[in-house]
Amino acid sequence: MKQLIYADNAATTKLDADAFEAMKPFLLDEYGNASQPYSFSRSAKEALKRARETIASCINAEPDEIFFTSGGTESDNWAIKGSAFSDADFRTTITSRIEHHAVLNSCLAIERMQYPVTYLRATQDGVITPTELESVINNPTRLVSVMLVNNEIGTIQPVKELCAIAHAYGAVFHTDAVQALGHIPVDVRDFGIDMLSASAHKFNGPKGIGFLYIRKGTAITSYADGGAQERGLRAGTENVASIVGMAVSLKKNCETMEANAAHLKSLDEAIVTALDESGIDYQRNGGKNRVPGSISLSFKDADGEALLHRLDLMGICVSTGSACDSVNTQVSHVLQAIGLPAEYAIGTIRISLGKNNTLEEAHAIVKAIQRILQG
């Protein structure tokens, strides 16, 4: 049986063993509904409280500013639509052309309901500059939504500066931090963020759980009506086991973040150095300020889809462009937005490394690419 090399951690990550162990009691024994008043539910209720406190401490928020959701897509939908629907004046939402589709399609949805949306341009390095935001923002702006780390090319955005501009015009600032949280330091107070989306399975937590940070005083409509869960803003019985697992995995990744980043940087450098020495004509996307381990590579006159499948046959998992859009063969909206030449864009793959990857795997990935492209 061939060995699996998993290099698509931006799509999902392996569940942390400690997170799994923390989840088990709430799946098997402590299965009470946290909303019920009897003693059997106390353990679940206390676990929710501790998890909320843990997650809040990881981003320098208050526990009652953390609202549990089913993941990043729901959190993005809630932030975009909940903000727009709370605004009787139909003020403008500003986002960028390189956002995740959870943001872009939410913006399309509110546009169909006559809420105006403006789309920011990115530089060739995939950066949304403060100058670009300054050029379009005005006083009627309701919300600015720019992701912290791009899911395809790994670019880290200047969110702190963008927040300051948004606030100067009286706008609320939301960031999709799905690819950032647990991988780079995130301080919502220091950055000035009003809303932040996160998804547990991107930082070694379980799938189907995430949260939306909402700064106190931020106007937003409820996501789901029903019971009084999540302070009446997101009804539905809480997924206690997954929430506990999310808190454990996030805390663990934050505690080991510096070591993880150094490890990923060494793997990153090994791959790029080997490719440079190979003589293969390629370019790396995303500029210099990228999240550790995110490697978007475009090979001239190659077929990224074919390269993905050839690598898969060798037991290596990567993606082409955005994993959430991998069924399509056309050039991704991100690569189009940064103006990547067609002869490179069609040959793009994304290698996203995680803390469990090894140097031997990094070398094996490059050797496999060489074998496919150079024969």
C-alpha positions in Angstrom: 0.0 0.0 0.0 1.4 3.4 -1.0 2.1 5.9 1.7 -0.2 8.9 1.9 1.2 12.4 2.0 -1.5 14.8 3.0 -0.6 18.3 1.8 -4.1 19.9 1.7 -4.4 21.3 5.2 -6.1 24.5 4.0 -9.0 22.3 3.0 -9.1 20.4 6.3 -6.8 19.2 9.1 -6.4 16.0 11.0 -8.4 15.9 14.3 -6.1 16.4 17.3 -6.0 13.4 19.5 -6.4 15.5 22.7 -9.4 17.2 21.2 -10.9 13.8 20.3 -10.4 12.5 23.9 -12.0 15.7 25.3 -15.0 15.1 23.0 -15.7 11.5 23.9 -17.4 12.0 27.3 -20.0 14.3 25.7 -20.8 11.8 23.0 -21.1 8.7 25.2 -21.8 9.6 28.8 -22.4 13.3 29.4 -24.9 13.7 26.6 -27.4 16.0 28.4 -28.9 19.0 26.7 -27.1 22.0 28.0 -30.3 24.0 28.0 -32.1 21.8 30.4 -32.3 22.8 34.1 -31.8 19.3 35.7 -28.5 18.2 37.2 -27.6 15.8 34.4 -27.2 18.7 32.1 -24.8 20.6 34.4 -21.7 19.0 33.0 -22.6 19.9 29.4 -23.5 23.5 30.5 -20.2 23.9 32.3 -18.3 22.5 29.4 -19.9 25.1 27.1 -18.9 27.8 29.5 -15.3 26.7 29.8 -15.0 26.3 26.0 -16.4 29.8 25.4 -13.9 31.2 27.9 -11.0 29.3 26.3 -11.8 30.4 22.8 -12.3 34.0 23.9 -8.9 34.0 25.6 -7.2 32.8 22.4 -8.3 35.9 20.5 -8.4 38.4 23.4 -12.2 38.6 23.4 -14.9 38.4 26.1 -16.6 35.0 26.5 -20.1 36.5 25.8 -18.7 37.8 22.4 -18.3 34.2 21.2 -21.2 32.7 19.3 -21.0 29.1 18.3 -22.0 28.2 14.7 -21.7 25.2 12.3 -18.4 26.6 10.8 -16.9 29.3 8.7 -19.5 29.3 6.0 -22.3 29.9 8.5 -20.3 32.5 10.3 -19.6 34.4 7.1 -23.2 34.3 6.0 -24.3 35.5 9.4 -21.8 38.4 9.5 -22.7 39.6 6.0 -26.4 39.1 6.0 -27.0 39.8 9.7 -25.2 43.1 9.3 -27.1 44.2 6.2 -30.5 43.2 7.5 -29.9 45.2 10.7 -29.5 48.4 8.6 -32.8 50.1 7.6 -30.8 52.6 5.5 -29.4 50.0 3.1 -25.9 51.3 3.5 -23.0 49.8 1.4 -21.1 46.7 2.2 -17.5 46.6 1.0 -15.6 43.4 0.4 -12.8 42.2 -1.9 -12.7 40.3 -5.1 -10.5 37.5 -3.5 -12.8 36.5 -0.6 -14.0 33.0 0.0 -17.2 32.2 -1.8 -19.0 32.1 1.6 -18.5 35.9 1.7 -18.8 36.6 -2.1 -22.0 34.6 -2.5 -23.5 36.2 0.7 -22.8 39.5 -0.9 -24.5 38.5 -4.1 -27.5 37.4 -2.0 -27.8 40.8 -0.4 -27.3 42.6 -3.7 -30.3 40.7 -5.0 -32.2 42.3 -2.2 -31.0 45.8 -3.2 -28.2 46.2 -0.6 -25.3 47.9 -2.4 -21.9 46.1 -2.5 -18.5 47.4 -3.6 -15.6 45.0 -4.4 -12.0 46.0 -3.7 -9.2 45.1 -6.1 -6.1 43.2 -5.0 -2.5 43.8 -6.0 -0.6 41.2 -8.0 0.6 39.9 -4.6 -3.0 39.4 -3.5 -3.0 42.3 -1.0 -6.0 44.6 -0.3 -4.2 47.8 0.4 -5.4 50.6 2.7 -5.1 52.9 -0.3 -7.6 50.8 -2.2 -10.1 50.9 0.7 -9.6 54.6 1.1 -10.4 55.2 -2.5 -13.9 53.7 -2.3 -15.2 54.0 1.3 -17.6 56.7 2.2 -19.9 57.7 5.1 -22.9 55.6 4.0 -20.7 52.4 4.3 -22.2 49.9 6.7 -19.7 47.0 6.7 -16.2 46.2 5.4 -15.3 42.5 5.1 -11.8 41.5 4.2 -10.3 38.1 5.0 -7.3 37.9 7.3 -5.5 35.1 5.3 -6.5 34.2 1.7 -7.4 30.5 1.4 -5.8 30.0 -2.0 -2.6 31.9 -2.0 -2.0 32.4 1.8 -1.6 36.2 1.7 -1.9 37.9 5.1 -4.0 41.1 4.8 -3.2 44.4 6.6 -6.4 44.0 8.7 -5.4 46.4 11.5 -4.9 49.2 9.0 -8.1 48.4 7.1 -10.0 48.3 10.4 -8.8 51.8 11.3 -10.1 53.1 8.0 -13.4 51.4 8.3 -14.0 52.8 11.8 -12.9 56.3 10.7 -16.0 56.2 8.4 -18.3 54.7 11.0 -18.3 51.3 9.4 -18.2 47.8 11.1 -15.3 45.6 10.2 -15.6 41.8 9.7 -12.8 39.4 8.8 -13.0 35.8 7.7 -10.1 34.4 9.8 -10.8 30.7 8.9 -7.2 30.2 7.4 -5.6 32.4 10.1 -6.8 31.3 13.5 -4.5 28.8 15.2 -1.7 29.6 12.7 -0.9 33.3 13.3 -1.5 35.5 16.3 -5.0 37.0 16.3 -5.9 39.8 18.8 -9.4 41.2 18.0 -8.8 44.1 20.4 -5.4 45.1 19.0 -6.6 44.7 15.4 -9.9 46.5 16.1 -12.0 43.7 14.6 -15.8 43.9 15.2 -16.7 40.4 13.8 -14.5 37.4 13.1 -15.4 34.0 11.5 -13.6 30.8 12.4 -13.9 27.1 11.6 -12.5 24.4 13.9 -11.5 21.8 11.3 -8.9 24.3 9.9 -6.9 24.1 13.2 -7.2 20.4 14.0 -10.7 20.5 15.5 -13.8 18.6 14.4 -15.8 19.4 11.3 -19.2 21.1 11.4 -18.4 23.5 14.2 -17.0 27.1 14.3 -17.8 30.4 15.8 -18.5 34.1 15.1 -16.9 36.7 17.3 -19.2 39.7 17.6 -17.9 42.7 19.5 -20.3 44.0 22.2 -22.6 46.7 20.8 -22.3 45.5 17.1 -25.8 45.6 15.5 -26.7 42.3 13.9 -29.9 40.3 13.4 -30.3 36.8 14.7 -29.1 33.9 12.4 -31.8 31.4 13.4 -35.0 31.8 15.4 -36.2 29.2 17.9 -34.9 28.7 21.4 -32.8 31.1 23.4 -29.4 29.5 22.7 -26.4 31.8 22.0 -28.2 34.6 23.8 -31.1 34.4 21.5 -29.1 35.1 18.3 -28.5 31.5 17.1 -31.2 29.0 18.1 -30.6 25.3 18.2 -29.3 22.7 20.6 -25.6 23.2 21.2 -23.1 20.7 19.7 -21.3 20.3 23.0 -18.8 17.6 22.1 -17.6 19.5 19.0 -17.5 22.8 20.8 -15.3 21.2 23.5 -13.0 19.7 20.8 -12.8 23.1 19.1 -11.7 24.8 22.2 -9.0 22.1 23.0 -7.6 22.2 19.5 -7.5 26.0 19.3 -5.8 26.4 22.6 -3.2 23.7 21.8 -2.4 25.3 18.4 -2.1 28.7 19.9 0.3 27.4 22.6 2.5 25.7 20.0 2.1 28.3 17.3 5.7 29.6 17.3 7.2 26.1 17.0 4.6 25.1 14.4 5.4 28.2 12.3 9.1 27.5 12.4 8.6 23.9 11.4 6.3 24.9 8.5 8.8 27.6 7.4 11.5 25.0 7.1 9.3 22.7 5.0 8.3 25.7 2.8 11.9 26.6 2.2 12.8 23.1 1.3 10.1 22.8 -1.3 10.9 26.2 -2.9 14.6 25.7 -2.9 14.3 22.3 -4.5 12.0 23.7 -7.2 14.4 26.5 -7.9 17.2 24.0 -8.3 15.1 21.8 -10.6 15.0 24.4 -13.4 11.2 24.1 -13.7 9.5 27.3 -14.9 7.1 28.3 -12.2 6.0 31.2 -10.1 4.8 31.4 -6.5 1.7 33.4 -5.7 0.8 35.5 -2.7 3.7 37.9 -2.2 6.1 37.7 0.7 3.7 38.1 3.7 2.0 34.7 3.8 0.8 32.3 6.4 3.3 29.5 7.1 2.9 26.4 5.0 0.6 27.8 2.3 2.3 27.4 -1.1 0.5 28.4 -4.3 2.6 27.3 -7.3 1.8 28.0 -10.9 3.8 26.0 -13.5 4.1 27.4 -17.0 2.1 25.6 -19.7 1.1 22.8 -17.3 -2.3 21.5 -16.4 -3.0 21.9 -12.7 -5.9 19.5 -12.8 -3.9 16.8 -14.4 -1.0 17.5 -12.0 -3.3 17.0 -9.1 -4.5 13.7 -10.4 -1.0 12.4 -11.2 0.1 13.4 -7.7 -3.0 11.6 -6.2 -1.9 8.4 -8.0 1.4 8.8 -6.2 -0.4 9.1 -2.9 0.0 12.9 -2.6 -3.0 15.1 -1.8 -2.9 18.7 -3.0 -5.5 21.0 -4.5 -5.9 23.2 -7.5 -6.7 26.8 -6.5 -9.5 26.8 -3.9 -10.5 23.4 -2.5 -14.0 24.6 -2.2 -14.2 25.0 -6.0 -12.1 22.1 -7.0 -14.8 20.6 -9.3 -14.3 23.4 -11.7 -11.4 23.5 -14.2 -11.5 27.2 -15.0 -9.0 29.6 -13.4 -10.1 30.6 -9.9 -11.5 34.0 -9.2 -8.5 34.7 -6.9 -5.9 34.0 -9.6 -7.9 36.1 -12.1 -8.1 39.0 -9.6 -4.3 39.1 -9.1 -3.8 39.1 -12.9 -1.8 35.9 -13.1 -0.9 35.2 -16.8 -3.0 32.4 -18.4 0.0 30.3 -19.2 0.8 30.0 -15.5 -2.7 30.2 -14.0 -4.0 27.0 -15.6 -1.1 25.1 -14.1 -1.7 26.1 -10.5 -1.7 23.8 -7.5 -1.9 24.7 -3.8 0.3 22.8 -1.4 -0.8 23.5 2.2 1.3 21.9 4.9 0.4 21.2 8.5 2.3 20.6 11.7 2.2 16.8 11.1 4.0 17.0 7.7 7.7 16.1 7.7 10.8 17.2 5.8 10.9 13.8 4.0 7.4 14.4 2.8 8.4 17.9 1.5 11.2 16.4 -0.5 8.9 13.6 -1.8 6.4 16.2 -3.1 9.0 18.0 -5.1 10.4 14.8 -6.5 7.0 13.8 -7.6 6.3 17.2 -9.3 9.7 16.9 -11.1 8.9 13.4 -12.3 5.5 14.5 -13.7 6.7 17.8 -15.3 10.2 16.7 -16.5 9.5 13.1 -17.3 
